[in-house]
Amino acid sequence: MFRKIKTRSLLVQLTVVHTIIISLIALVSGYFIYAAACSLVDQLPAEQDNRGQVFREQFGALLVISVPLVTLIGAFFHYYFSKKVIRPIQQLEHSVTDLKKGVYPEEVTTSSFKELENLSTHMNDLSRRLQENEVLRDKMMTDMAHELRTPFSNINGYLEALKTGVIDGSPQLYASLHKEAQKLTGMIDQLQEMNRWNEHSPEILGEKYVQDIQPVLEETSEMFMLKFQEQGIPFEVKVEAAKLTFHKEAVEQAVANLLNNAYDYYEGSQPVKLQGHSEEEVYRISVISPGPFISEADRKWLFERFYRADHSRSRKTGGTGLGLSIVKDIIVQHHGGAVSVTSEKGVHTFELNLPL
């Protein structure tokens, strides 16, 4: 019996339970009213006993009629309002079922209650996010297949030609093969790096200490100083001292990825700037550099895995779209911070906010 009740819909269960409650309340209150009225009648003079008997009979008949009527009216209104509450819940249930089947449902709209409206909004956002992620994942698979196919095809073609004697080995050929192999190695290294920082391991999280961030940023900038000078790219560093809790190697990796990104996509004559200063409750790290145009739609996805705003340019630099994703994992997942990017007149500002 209990299992049968459990399998009924929530609407039926609520209606049955509340109908029983309303009936009990009506019966109990009616009984006490009847008892009180009878007690008052008993206090009437003896010559009015006949009227008292009539009163008891009429009042009892009234209760027999009114209690079921009140119960039915209460059950009707409860069913109506419960149905209004449960309808969006049923819609959400159908949406979740569709998502489990891999089908993206239509948006659920409700304005009955604030809590249900918020839940529907979150569900719609989740559905849109999953749909966008699927598109991005399909795009990522296509890009990765292309990125891996190109160096493998080049290597296989040269090796096949060497094997059949079509061409002879030379330092230039071996250097070209080595360059293609380095591309593959770089892709694999970035995949491993992303996997490393994406893991919420106690070892990584336990290595955060209170320390000054200024020497960490200056040390990271030193590694790029010569690299920028060799290409004639002006590089400016201006960072302030501040004590905060962070993982030294992780923050170095995040800033290095941003500087490397600025180097790979540098266009123009303005300097690349690394800045750091305290602002309210965060320490803001900024990497400012001129580069190719980034649309607003691209900026939304820049920190997602495998996403690249400029595919032709990424292929020239060997980009995999993982560097900024690693930055996001380090700053957001491991440090509770935030990442953002803004663009104005060909100058891009990548910001990392670490809590003080």
Salt bridges, closest charged atoms under 4 A:
ASP42 OD1 - ARG56 NH2 1.92
GLU107 OE2 - ARG128 NH1 2.47
ASP125 OD1 - ARG128 NH2 2.25
GLU132 OE2 - LYS300 NZ 3.45
ASP143 OD2 - LYS139 NZ 3.47
ASP143 OD2 - ARG308 NH2 3.58
ASP143 OD2 - HIS311 ND1 3.80
GLU147 OE2 - ARG308 NH1 2.89
GLU147 OE2 - ARG315 NE 3.61
GLU180 OE2 - LYS183 NZ 3.86
GLU193 OE2 - ARG196 NH1 3.71
GLU207 OE1 - HIS247 NE2 2.87
GLU219 OE1 - LYS248 NZ 3.70
GLU249 OE2 - ARG196 NH1 3.04
GLU252 OE2 - LYS248 NZ 2.70
GLU267 OE2 - ARG313 NH1 3.44
GLU279 OE1 - HIS277 NE2 3.18
GLU279 OE2 - ARG284 NH2 2.89
GLU304 OE2 - ARG129 NH2 3.25
GLU304 OE2 - LYS328 NZ 2.88
ASP329 OD2 - ARG305 NH2 3.93
GLU351 OE1 - ARG284 NH1 2.93
